[in-house]
Amino acid sequence: MISVALRKDFPGFRLDVAFAAPTPGVVALFGPSGAGKSSIVAGIAGLLRPDAGRVEVDGAVLSDAVPVERRRLGLVFQDARLFPHMNVATNLRYGLRRAPAGEIGFDAVAGLLGLDRLLDRRPHSLSGGERQRVAIGRALLSQPRLLLLDEPLASLDAARKAEILPYLLRLKTALKLPIIYVTHALDEVFALADTLVLLESGRVVAAGPVAELSSRADLPLAARDDAASVFDAEIAEHHPARRLSKLRAGALELWVPLVAAPIGQIMRVRIPAREIILATEAPSAISLHNIIPGVVRAIHEDPVRHAALVEIDAGAALLARVTPDAVARLGLRPGGKVLALVKSMAVDVRGDAP
Amino acid sequence: MLTSSELEALLLTLTVAARAVAFGLPLAIAMAWILARGRFPGRTLLDALVHLPMVLPPVVVGWLLLLVFGVRGPIGAWLQNWFSVRLVFTAQGAALACAVMAFPLMVRAVRLSLEAVDPGLEEAARTLGAGAWDRFATITLPLAAPGVVVGAIIGFAACLGEFGAVITFAANIPGQTQTLPLAIYAALQSPGGEDVAARLSLVSIGLALIGLLAADVIGRRLRARIGR
């Protein structure tokens, strides 16, 4: 369990946040620039002294009296901050040599992050993505109780991001280490996070499991173009002849194009809100595989987009963005029955690289 | 070639300069760190005091040293009574005078280098478990190494040429406190000493050039090593 409560008054800005999340797992701090994300990380790490606050990680209370160097939190900065006068191996060992003996070994980390061939290189000869991987490895080897990643991908271009994301996923599954991940990119949240903390101008707007918050119709997330329902689902069946796989999340079953992962594996599923069609009667003779019965939980209007956001309980929570006219024609209301039609091709299925 | 007394003056000069740097550089590093990173009232005054020897007439510095480190000065008397160490009119005294005169140069070089060290790197070292001294020894000082080396060489070169403070505080005693500039001065004072003065002047020019070139080359090498 991680619990964080921090308050600090800056000139013209007040940070006042509190949230808790289960461990292990990835907690994403998500919000626009200036929401206070990096201040929270600095506060947890002890680099920023809060006016009042309490940070607890798996039973260890990190009060103001615990100096930064004894908190044992692995902090990865946006700009990597590798030591320029040391090669990669020496950088990696910097924290390791100063940490109590732990479970995270040098070879394991080098393998996990693909650093084996970089060990003799100097930081200035590395690409941005490589630098960030070394920084993550260096933080991991300091045997932290918690890994703090402060927008680790923000300074990288799309190709480099795509290069690092799989490593982060492997990290998440390979090490049972709690991670706090700061980002303003929703796709990173959807790919990695278990718990989501939504921040805006120094306050927590909402905090909870990402599967719950991503499909809430009343949150600012739902008004974004890339709004989507995100949840974890288990691979239930493979049908190679039909080139389909069946995923299961609670009572919800979902047909998707064949997934290259074994049965039983947990996958991260993302269904964009604008890709869901709502109906009250099942259509026939249609290419669609997924006709999911559910109950409307809430309907919110988005006046800017002239859209209606419909939150549906279908075993897992789904979020659909349709026109207000469609809501009226189908007579949708909270508590009423509805069918969510989801194209298999519209479902984004991601998992840890095997 | 050089006569034995000229060679003596050369060796003495090198010894005095080496002692001055060995003694003054660690203090210069500490002072540079305080001035670069410290935020306290009176920092500007301290900064001015450190730079004073650069702008004061060297004779004044020598005289102030006499007042403080002289046999009857507060520190001089104490050293004499407790350690039987006398600085006035000795090679150690010459080294002290040189160190004081070269101090601002060394502080400046080290400080510029320290200020160029990214505090973010020290912060990163801190999150990795490094305490204050550890960070200084493994991150700050290595990254400031170009400035430290350049400061040492510039300080050394300045000591080779120091005249006013040395002659005032340590006097002009051949074989003991007569460094190259003092020997040149003495030669010019004696009839027919132009040849000696010319030879020693050439040596001085050579040493100074070597020092400046070395500072440049070594500084560049070190900067390349730390990736700048």
Interface residues (C-beta under 8 A of the other chain):
Chain A: A45 L47 V68 E69 R70 R71 R72 L73 G74 L75 F77 D79 R81 F83 P84 H85 Y94 G95 R98 A99 R122 P123 H124 R138 A139 S142
Chain B: D118 G120 L121 E123 A124 A125 R126 T127 L128 G129 A130 G131 D134 T138 I139 P142 L143 R225 I226 G227 R228
